[in-house]
Protein backbone atom coordinates (compact mmCIF):
# COMPACT_ATOMS: atom_id res chain seq x y z
CA UNK A 1 0.00 0.00 0.00
CA UNK A 2 1.02 3.63 -0.54
CA UNK A 3 0.70 4.85 3.05
CA UNK A 4 -1.62 7.57 1.82
CA UNK A 5 -3.00 8.20 5.33
CA UNK A 6 0.08 7.34 7.35
CA UNK A 7 -0.13 8.94 10.80
CA UNK A 8 -3.68 10.23 10.33
CA UNK A 9 -6.42 9.61 12.90
CA UNK A 10 -9.77 8.74 11.34
CA UNK A 11 -13.26 8.20 12.73
CA UNK A 12 -15.58 6.00 10.67
CA UNK A 13 -19.17 5.72 11.87
CA UNK A 14 -21.22 2.63 11.04
CA UNK A 15 -17.95 0.76 10.51
CA UNK A 16 -18.89 -2.66 11.86
CA UNK A 17 -20.30 -4.06 8.63
CA UNK A 18 -20.69 -3.46 4.91
CA UNK A 19 -19.37 -0.28 3.34
CA UNK A 20 -18.16 1.17 6.64
CA UNK A 21 -16.19 -1.97 7.42
CA UNK A 22 -14.49 -1.64 4.04
CA UNK A 23 -13.59 1.96 4.84
CA UNK A 24 -12.05 1.04 8.20
CA UNK A 25 -9.90 -1.74 6.75
CA UNK A 26 -8.73 0.36 3.81
CA UNK A 27 -7.76 3.23 6.12
CA UNK A 28 -5.74 0.81 8.23
CA UNK A 29 -3.99 -0.56 5.15
CA UNK A 30 -3.04 3.02 4.25
CA UNK A 31 -1.51 3.67 7.67
CA UNK A 32 -4.30 5.45 9.54
CA UNK A 33 -5.33 4.96 13.15
CA UNK A 34 -9.01 4.02 12.92
CA UNK A 35 -11.80 4.60 15.42
CA UNK A 36 -14.40 1.99 14.49
CA UNK A 37 -17.75 3.42 15.57
CA UNK A 38 -20.77 1.13 15.49
CA UNK A 39 -23.64 0.33 17.86
CA UNK A 40 -24.13 -3.04 16.17
CA UNK A 41 -27.81 -2.49 15.40
CA UNK A 42 -29.92 -4.46 12.95
CA UNK A 43 -30.48 -2.84 9.56
CA UNK A 44 -33.75 -1.30 10.84
CA UNK A 45 -31.94 0.29 13.78
CA UNK A 46 -33.13 -2.10 16.49
CA UNK A 47 -30.83 -3.75 19.00
CA UNK A 48 -27.14 -3.33 19.73
CA UNK A 49 -24.08 -5.58 19.62
CA UNK A 50 -20.41 -4.98 20.28
CA UNK A 51 -19.32 -7.89 18.10
CA UNK A 52 -19.14 -6.39 14.58
CA UNK A 53 -16.99 -3.39 15.53
CA UNK A 54 -14.78 -5.55 17.75
CA UNK A 55 -14.18 -7.99 14.91
CA UNK A 56 -13.07 -5.15 12.62
CA UNK A 57 -10.69 -3.81 15.27
CA UNK A 58 -9.25 -7.29 15.86
CA UNK A 59 -8.69 -7.69 12.13
CA UNK A 60 -6.93 -4.32 11.87
CA UNK A 61 -4.71 -5.17 14.82
CA UNK A 62 -3.87 -8.55 13.27
CA UNK A 63 -2.67 -6.60 10.23
CA UNK A 64 -0.35 -4.59 12.47
CA UNK A 65 -2.58 -1.51 12.51
CA UNK A 66 -3.98 0.63 15.30
CA UNK A 67 -7.72 0.77 15.97
CA UNK A 68 -10.24 0.93 18.75
CA UNK A 69 -13.96 0.35 19.16
CA UNK A 70 -16.39 3.15 19.89
CA UNK A 71 -20.00 2.21 20.60
CA UNK A 72 -21.43 5.74 20.81
CA UNK A 73 -24.82 6.45 19.29
CA UNK A 74 -24.03 9.23 16.82
CA UNK A 75 -27.67 10.36 16.71
CA UNK A 76 -27.42 11.27 20.40
CA UNK A 77 -25.75 14.61 21.04
CA UNK A 78 -23.73 13.39 24.01
CA UNK A 79 -22.74 10.27 22.09
CA UNK A 80 -21.47 12.24 19.10
CA UNK A 81 -19.62 14.65 21.36
CA UNK A 82 -17.97 11.79 23.28
CA UNK A 83 -16.92 10.13 20.04
CA UNK A 84 -15.04 13.21 18.86
CA UNK A 85 -13.70 14.29 22.25
CA UNK A 86 -12.46 10.84 23.26
CA UNK A 87 -10.67 10.48 19.92
CA UNK A 88 -8.83 13.77 20.40
CA UNK A 89 -8.06 12.98 24.06
CA UNK A 90 -6.67 9.55 23.18
CA UNK A 91 -4.71 10.36 20.03
CA UNK A 92 -4.15 14.10 20.26
CA UNK A 93 -5.85 14.96 16.99
CA UNK A 94 -8.57 14.08 14.49
CA UNK A 95 -7.68 14.27 10.80
CA UNK A 96 -10.74 12.80 9.12
CA UNK A 97 -14.38 12.02 9.87
CA UNK A 98 -16.35 9.60 7.71
CA UNK A 99 -20.09 9.74 8.40
CA UNK A 100 -21.45 6.39 7.29
CA UNK A 101 -23.89 5.21 9.99
CA UNK A 102 -27.45 4.59 8.86
CA UNK A 103 -30.60 2.49 9.07
CA UNK A 104 -33.55 1.67 6.82
CA UNK A 105 -37.30 1.86 7.46
CA UNK A 106 -38.56 1.67 3.88
CA UNK A 107 -42.25 2.32 3.38
CA UNK A 108 -44.50 4.00 0.84
CA UNK A 109 -45.57 7.46 2.01
CA UNK A 110 -49.20 6.44 2.50
CA UNK A 111 -48.09 3.72 4.92
CA UNK A 112 -45.12 5.38 6.62
CA UNK A 113 -45.49 6.22 10.29
CA UNK A 114 -44.09 9.35 11.89
CA UNK A 115 -41.78 7.14 13.95
CA UNK A 116 -40.38 5.49 10.81
CA UNK A 117 -39.76 8.94 9.36
CA UNK A 118 -38.17 10.30 12.53
CA UNK A 119 -35.91 7.30 13.16
CA UNK A 120 -34.32 7.42 9.71
CA UNK A 121 -33.89 11.19 9.74
CA UNK A 122 -32.44 10.96 13.26
CA UNK A 123 -29.72 8.43 12.46
CA UNK A 124 -28.74 9.65 8.99
CA UNK A 125 -29.19 13.41 8.96
CA UNK A 126 -29.02 14.27 12.66
CA UNK A 127 -26.17 11.80 13.22
CA UNK A 128 -24.16 13.29 10.36
CA UNK A 129 -24.81 16.81 11.62
CA UNK A 130 -23.87 16.05 15.23
CA UNK A 131 -20.55 14.38 14.39
CA UNK A 132 -19.73 17.10 11.88
CA UNK A 133 -20.70 19.81 14.38
CA UNK A 134 -18.42 18.55 17.14
CA UNK A 135 -15.54 17.82 14.78
CA UNK A 136 -15.89 21.27 13.21
CA UNK A 137 -15.77 22.94 16.63
CA UNK A 138 -12.53 21.10 17.38
CA UNK A 139 -10.94 22.12 14.08
CA UNK A 140 -12.10 25.72 14.45
CA UNK A 141 -10.57 25.93 17.92
CA UNK A 142 -7.27 24.52 16.64
CA UNK A 143 -7.24 26.92 13.72
CA UNK A 144 -8.02 29.90 15.94
CA UNK A 145 -5.18 28.83 18.24
CA UNK A 146 -2.77 29.07 15.31
CA UNK A 147 -2.37 25.35 14.59
CA UNK A 148 -2.20 24.13 11.02
CA UNK A 149 -5.35 22.15 10.22
CA UNK A 150 -5.52 19.76 7.26
CA UNK A 151 -8.77 17.90 7.97
CA UNK A 152 -11.32 15.99 5.92
CA UNK A 153 -14.98 15.07 6.17
CA UNK A 154 -16.61 12.50 3.90
CA UNK A 155 -20.36 12.15 4.26
CA UNK A 156 -22.52 9.36 2.84
CA UNK A 157 -25.45 10.33 0.67
CA UNK A 158 -27.33 8.07 -1.77
CA UNK A 159 -28.84 7.91 -5.22
CA UNK A 160 -32.17 7.69 -3.38
CA UNK A 161 -31.54 11.19 -2.08
CA UNK A 162 -30.02 12.94 -5.07
CA UNK A 163 -32.04 11.15 -7.77
CA UNK A 164 -35.03 9.63 -5.93
CA UNK A 165 -36.37 6.13 -5.32
CA UNK A 166 -39.88 4.85 -4.69
CA UNK A 167 -40.53 3.65 -1.15
CA UNK A 168 -37.64 5.55 0.40
CA UNK A 169 -39.12 8.94 1.18
CA UNK A 170 -37.58 9.08 4.66
CA UNK A 171 -34.20 7.69 3.61
CA UNK A 172 -34.08 9.80 0.44
CA UNK A 173 -35.00 12.99 2.29
CA UNK A 174 -32.24 12.33 4.83
CA UNK A 175 -29.69 11.62 2.13
CA UNK A 176 -30.70 14.69 0.10
CA UNK A 177 -30.24 16.73 3.27
CA UNK A 178 -26.77 15.25 3.74
CA UNK A 179 -25.82 16.22 0.18
CA UNK A 180 -26.91 19.81 0.81
CA UNK A 181 -25.22 19.87 4.21
CA UNK A 182 -22.02 18.73 2.52
CA UNK A 183 -22.02 21.67 0.11
CA UNK A 184 -22.80 24.20 2.84
CA UNK A 185 -20.30 22.78 5.33
CA UNK A 186 -17.60 22.91 2.66
CA UNK A 187 -18.25 26.64 2.27
CA UNK A 188 -18.24 27.29 6.01
CA UNK A 189 -15.23 25.19 7.02
CA UNK A 190 -12.79 26.03 4.22
CA UNK A 191 -11.41 28.91 6.30
CA UNK A 192 -10.31 26.43 8.97
CA UNK A 193 -8.47 24.06 6.62
CA UNK A 194 -11.28 21.49 6.35
CA UNK A 195 -12.64 19.94 3.17
CA UNK A 196 -16.09 18.35 3.07
CA UNK A 197 -17.24 15.94 0.36
CA UNK A 198 -19.80 13.15 0.02
CA UNK A 199 -20.11 9.83 -1.74
CA UNK A 200 -23.26 8.20 -3.10
CA UNK A 201 -22.24 4.53 -3.05
CA UNK A 202 -23.86 1.65 -4.89
CA UNK A 203 -23.06 -1.79 -3.48
CA UNK A 204 -24.72 -4.97 -2.26
CA UNK A 205 -25.05 -4.72 1.54
CA UNK A 206 -27.61 -5.48 4.26
CA UNK A 207 -29.29 -2.20 3.38
CA UNK A 208 -29.67 -2.96 -0.33
CA UNK A 209 -30.00 -6.74 -0.58
CA UNK A 210 -33.81 -6.59 -0.34
CA UNK A 211 -34.32 -3.72 -2.79
CA UNK A 212 -36.04 -4.46 -6.11
CA UNK A 213 -33.61 -6.00 -8.58
CA UNK A 214 -31.01 -7.01 -6.00
CA UNK A 215 -31.79 -10.71 -6.34
CA UNK A 216 -31.41 -10.49 -10.12
CA UNK A 217 -27.71 -9.61 -9.97
CA UNK A 218 -25.64 -12.23 -11.80
CA UNK A 219 -23.41 -14.58 -9.84
CA UNK A 220 -19.78 -13.48 -9.95
CA UNK A 221 -17.25 -16.25 -10.65
CA UNK A 222 -14.73 -16.86 -7.88
CA UNK A 223 -11.76 -14.55 -8.26
CA UNK A 224 -13.54 -12.21 -10.69
CA UNK A 225 -14.13 -8.54 -10.01
CA UNK A 226 -17.47 -8.00 -8.25
CA UNK A 227 -18.70 -4.48 -8.99
CA UNK A 228 -21.34 -4.85 -6.25
CA UNK A 229 -18.84 -5.54 -3.46
CA UNK A 230 -19.03 -2.96 -0.65
CA UNK A 231 -15.23 -2.80 -0.39
CA UNK A 232 -15.10 -1.02 -3.76
CA UNK A 233 -16.28 2.25 -2.20
CA UNK A 234 -13.36 2.59 0.22
CA UNK A 235 -10.53 3.68 -2.11
CA UNK A 236 -12.33 6.91 -3.04
CA UNK A 237 -13.27 7.65 0.58
CA UNK A 238 -9.69 7.06 1.75
CA UNK A 239 -8.28 9.30 -0.98
CA UNK A 240 -10.78 12.06 -0.17
CA UNK A 241 -9.61 11.80 3.45
CA UNK A 242 -5.93 12.08 2.58
CA UNK A 243 -3.61 15.11 2.31
CA UNK A 244 -3.72 14.72 -1.49
CA UNK A 245 -7.40 15.77 -1.52
CA UNK A 246 -6.81 19.28 -0.15
CA UNK A 247 -8.05 20.92 -3.36
CA UNK A 248 -11.35 19.01 -3.60
CA UNK A 249 -14.31 20.14 -1.52
CA UNK A 250 -18.06 20.59 -1.69
CA UNK A 251 -18.57 17.77 -4.19
CA UNK A 252 -20.73 14.65 -4.29
CA UNK A 253 -19.33 11.56 -6.02
CA UNK A 254 -21.24 8.57 -7.36
CA UNK A 255 -19.22 5.37 -6.97
CA UNK A 256 -19.96 1.77 -7.92
CA UNK A 257 -17.38 -0.91 -8.61
CA UNK A 258 -14.57 0.81 -10.49
CA UNK A 259 -16.74 3.64 -11.79
CA UNK A 260 -16.59 7.13 -10.24
CA UNK A 261 -18.52 10.17 -11.42
CA UNK A 262 -19.15 13.65 -10.08
CA UNK A 263 -22.82 14.31 -9.33
CA UNK A 264 -23.91 17.64 -10.75
CA UNK A 265 -26.39 19.33 -8.44
CA UNK A 266 -29.50 21.39 -8.98
CA UNK A 267 -29.03 24.24 -11.45
CA UNK A 268 -31.30 26.72 -13.18
CA UNK A 269 -32.51 25.41 -16.53
CA UNK A 270 -34.86 26.98 -19.10
CA UNK A 271 -36.03 30.39 -17.86
CA UNK A 272 -38.65 32.98 -18.67
CA UNK A 273 -38.86 36.46 -17.16
CA UNK A 274 -42.04 38.52 -17.50
CA UNK A 275 -40.41 41.60 -16.02
CA UNK A 276 -43.25 41.87 -13.52
CA UNK A 277 -45.63 39.85 -11.39
CA UNK A 278 -47.29 36.90 -13.11
CA UNK A 279 -51.00 36.31 -13.09
CA UNK A 280 -51.81 32.64 -12.36
CA UNK A 281 -53.91 32.37 -15.51
CA UNK A 282 -50.93 33.30 -17.69
CA UNK A 283 -48.77 30.43 -16.53
CA UNK A 284 -50.68 27.70 -18.32
CA UNK A 285 -49.09 28.83 -21.59
CA UNK A 286 -45.61 29.14 -20.02
CA UNK A 287 -44.80 26.39 -17.50
CA UNK A 288 -45.47 23.35 -19.72
CA UNK A 289 -43.12 24.79 -22.33
CA UNK A 290 -40.37 25.34 -19.76
CA UNK A 291 -40.74 21.77 -18.52
CA UNK A 292 -40.63 20.45 -22.09
CA UNK A 293 -37.35 22.31 -22.70
CA UNK A 294 -35.77 21.10 -19.44
CA UNK A 295 -33.77 17.90 -19.16
CA UNK A 296 -35.74 15.13 -17.43
CA UNK A 297 -34.80 14.12 -13.91
CA UNK A 298 -31.96 11.62 -13.72
CA UNK A 299 -32.73 7.99 -12.96
CA UNK A 300 -31.35 5.99 -10.03
CA UNK A 301 -28.15 5.45 -12.01
CA UNK A 302 -27.62 9.21 -12.18
CA UNK A 303 -28.14 9.32 -15.92
CA UNK A 304 -30.82 11.25 -17.81
CA UNK A 305 -33.06 8.82 -19.71
CA UNK A 306 -32.67 8.95 -23.46
CA UNK A 307 -35.40 10.90 -25.24
CA UNK A 308 -37.75 8.61 -27.12
CA UNK A 309 -38.67 9.90 -30.58
CA UNK A 310 -42.20 9.97 -32.01
C-alpha positions in Angstrom: 0.0 0.0 0.0 1.0 3.6 -0.5 0.7 4.9 3.1 -1.6 7.6 1.8 -3.0 8.2 5.3 0.1 7.3 7.4 -0.1 8.9 10.8 -3.7 10.2 10.3 -6.4 9.6 12.9 -9.8 8.7 11.3 -13.3 8.2 12.7 -15.6 6.0 10.7 -19.2 5.7 11.9 -21.2 2.6 11.0 -18.0 0.8 10.5 -18.9 -2.7 11.9 -20.3 -4.1 8.6 -20.7 -3.5 4.9 -19.4 -0.3 3.3 -18.2 1.2 6.6 -16.2 -2.0 7.4 -14.5 -1.6 4.0 -13.6 2.0 4.8 -12.0 1.0 8.2 -9.9 -1.7 6.7 -8.7 0.4 3.8 -7.8 3.2 6.1 -5.7 0.8 8.2 -4.0 -0.6 5.2 -3.0 3.0 4.2 -1.5 3.7 7.7 -4.3 5.4 9.5 -5.3 5.0 13.1 -9.0 4.0 12.9 -11.8 4.6 15.4 -14.4 2.0 14.5 -17.7 3.4 15.6 -20.8 1.1 15.5 -23.6 0.3 17.9 -24.1 -3.0 16.2 -27.8 -2.5 15.4 -29.9 -4.5 12.9 -30.5 -2.8 9.6 -33.7 -1.3 10.8 -31.9 0.3 13.8 -33.1 -2.1 16.5 -30.8 -3.8 19.0 -27.1 -3.3 19.7 -24.1 -5.6 19.6 -20.4 -5.0 20.3 -19.3 -7.9 18.1 -19.1 -6.4 14.6 -17.0 -3.4 15.5 -14.8 -5.5 17.7 -14.2 -8.0 14.9 -13.1 -5.1 12.6 -10.7 -3.8 15.3 -9.2 -7.3 15.9 -8.7 -7.7 12.1 -6.9 -4.3 11.9 -4.7 -5.2 14.8 -3.9 -8.6 13.3 -2.7 -6.6 10.2 -0.3 -4.6 12.5 -2.6 -1.5 12.5 -4.0 0.6 15.3 -7.7 0.8 16.0 -10.2 0.9 18.8 -14.0 0.3 19.2 -16.4 3.2 19.9 -20.0 2.2 20.6 -21.4 5.7 20.8 -24.8 6.4 19.3 -24.0 9.2 16.8 -27.7 10.4 16.7 -27.4 11.3 20.4 -25.7 14.6 21.0 -23.7 13.4 24.0 -22.7 10.3 22.1 -21.5 12.2 19.1 -19.6 14.6 21.4 -18.0 11.8 23.3 -16.9 10.1 20.0 -15.0 13.2 18.9 -13.7 14.3 22.2 -12.5 10.8 23.3 -10.7 10.5 19.9 -8.8 13.8 20.4 -8.1 13.0 24.1 -6.7 9.5 23.2 -4.7 10.4 20.0 -4.2 14.1 20.3 -5.9 15.0 17.0 -8.6 14.1 14.5 -7.7 14.3 10.8 -10.7 12.8 9.1 -14.4 12.0 9.9 -16.3 9.6 7.7 -20.1 9.7 8.4 -21.4 6.4 7.3 -23.9 5.2 10.0 -27.5 4.6 8.9 -30.6 2.5 9.1 -33.6 1.7 6.8 -37.3 1.9 7.5 -38.6 1.7 3.9 -42.3 2.3 3.4 -44.5 4.0 0.8 -45.6 7.5 2.0 -49.2 6.4 2.5 -48.1 3.7 4.9 -45.1 5.4 6.6 -45.5 6.2 10.3 -44.1 9.3 11.9 -41.8 7.1 13.9 -40.4 5.5 10.8 -39.8 8.9 9.4 -38.2 10.3 12.5 -35.9 7.3 13.2 -34.3 7.4 9.7 -33.9 11.2 9.7 -32.4 11.0 13.3 -29.7 8.4 12.5 -28.7 9.6 9.0 -29.2 13.4 9.0 -29.0 14.3 12.7 -26.2 11.8 13.2 -24.2 13.3 10.4 -24.8 16.8 11.6 -23.9 16.0 15.2 -20.6 14.4 14.4 -19.7 17.1 11.9 -20.7 19.8 14.4 -18.4 18.6 17.1 -15.5 17.8 14.8 -15.9 21.3 13.2 -15.8 22.9 16.6 -12.5 21.1 17.4 -10.9 22.1 14.1 -12.1 25.7 14.4 -10.6 25.9 17.9 -7.3 24.5 16.6 -7.2 26.9 13.7 -8.0 29.9 15.9 -5.2 28.8 18.2 -2.8 29.1 15.3 -2.4 25.4 14.6 -2.2 24.1 11.0 -5.4 22.1 10.2 -5.5 19.8 7.3 -8.8 17.9 8.0 -11.3 16.0 5.9 -15.0 15.1 6.2 -16.6 12.5 3.9 -20.4 12.1 4.3 -22.5 9.4 2.8 -25.5 10.3 0.7 -27.3 8.1 -1.8 -28.8 7.9 -5.2 -32.2 7.7 -3.4 -31.5 11.2 -2.1 -30.0 12.9 -5.1 -32.0 11.1 -7.8 -35.0 9.6 -5.9 -36.4 6.1 -5.3 -39.9 4.9 -4.7 -40.5 3.7 -1.2 -37.6 5.5 0.4 -39.1 8.9 1.2 -37.6 9.1 4.7 -34.2 7.7 3.6 -34.1 9.8 0.4 -35.0 13.0 2.3 -32.2 12.3 4.8 -29.7 11.6 2.1 -30.7 14.7 0.1 -30.2 16.7 3.3 -26.8 15.2 3.7 -25.8 16.2 0.2 -26.9 19.8 0.8 -25.2 19.9 4.2 -22.0 18.7 2.5 -22.0 21.7 0.1 -22.8 24.2 2.8 -20.3 22.8 5.3 -17.6 22.9 2.7 -18.3 26.6 2.3 -18.2 27.3 6.0 -15.2 25.2 7.0 -12.8 26.0 4.2 -11.4 28.9 6.3 -10.3 26.4 9.0 -8.5 24.1 6.6 -11.3 21.5 6.3 -12.6 19.9 3.2 -16.1 18.3 3.1 -17.2 15.9 0.4 -19.8 13.1 0.0 -20.1 9.8 -1.7 -23.3 8.2 -3.1 -22.2 4.5 -3.1 -23.9 1.7 -4.9 -23.1 -1.8 -3.5 -24.7 -5.0 -2.3 -25.1 -4.7 1.5 -27.6 -5.5 4.3 -29.3 -2.2 3.4 -29.7 -3.0 -0.3 -30.0 -6.7 -0.6 -33.8 -6.6 -0.3 -34.3 -3.7 -2.8 -36.0 -4.5 -6.1 -33.6 -6.0 -8.6 -31.0 -7.0 -6.0 -31.8 -10.7 -6.3 -31.4 -10.5 -10.1 -27.7 -9.6 -10.0 -25.6 -12.2 -11.8 -23.4 -14.6 -9.8 -19.8 -13.5 -9.9 -17.3 -16.2 -10.6 -14.7 -16.9 -7.9 -11.8 -14.5 -8.3 -13.5 -12.2 -10.7 -14.1 -8.5 -10.0 -17.5 -8.0 -8.2 -18.7 -4.5 -9.0 -21.3 -4.8 -6.3 -18.8 -5.5 -3.5 -19.0 -3.0 -0.6 -15.2 -2.8 -0.4 -15.1 -1.0 -3.8 -16.3 2.3 -2.2 -13.4 2.6 0.2 -10.5 3.7 -2.1 -12.3 6.9 -3.0 -13.3 7.6 0.6 -9.7 7.1 1.7 -8.3 9.3 -1.0 -10.8 12.1 -0.2 -9.6 11.8 3.5 -5.9 12.1 2.6 -3.6 15.1 2.3 -3.7 14.7 -1.5 -7.4 15.8 -1.5 -6.8 19.3 -0.1 -8.1 20.9 -3.4 -11.3 19.0 -3.6 -14.3 20.1 -1.5 -18.1 20.6 -1.7 -18.6 17.8 -4.2 -20.7 14.6 -4.3 -19.3 11.6 -6.0 -21.2 8.6 -7.4 -19.2 5.4 -7.0 -20.0 1.8 -7.9 -17.4 -0.9 -8.6 -14.6 0.8 -10.5 -16.7 3.6 -11.8 -16.6 7.1 -10.2 -18.5 10.2 -11.4 -19.2 13.7 -10.1 -22.8 14.3 -9.3 -23.9 17.6 -10.8 -26.4 19.3 -8.4 -29.5 21.4 -9.0 -29.0 24.2 -11.5 -31.3 26.7 -13.2 -32.5 25.4 -16.5 -34.9 27.0 -19.1 -36.0 30.4 -17.9 -38.6 33.0 -18.7 -38.9 36.5 -17.2 -42.0 38.5 -17.5 -40.4 41.6 -16.0 -43.2 41.9 -13.5 -45.6 39.8 -11.4 -47.3 36.9 -13.1 -51.0 36.3 -13.1 -51.8 32.6 -12.4 -53.9 32.4 -15.5 -50.9 33.3 -17.7 -48.8 30.4 -16.5 -50.7 27.7 -18.3 -49.1 28.8 -21.6 -45.6 29.1 -20.0 -44.8 26.4 -17.5 -45.5 23.3 -19.7 -43.1 24.8 -22.3 -40.4 25.3 -19.8 -40.7 21.8 -18.5 -40.6 20.4 -22.1 -37.4 22.3 -22.7 -35.8 21.1 -19.4 -33.8 17.9 -19.2 -35.7 15.1 -17.4 -34.8 14.1 -13.9 -32.0 11.6 -13.7 -32.7 8.0 -13.0 -31.4 6.0 -10.0 -28.2 5.5 -12.0 -27.6 9.2 -12.2 -28.1 9.3 -15.9 -30.8 11.2 -17.8 -33.1 8.8 -19.7 -32.7 9.0 -23.5 -35.4 10.9 -25.2 -37.7 8.6 -27.1 -38.7 9.9 -30.6 -42.2 10.0 -32.0 
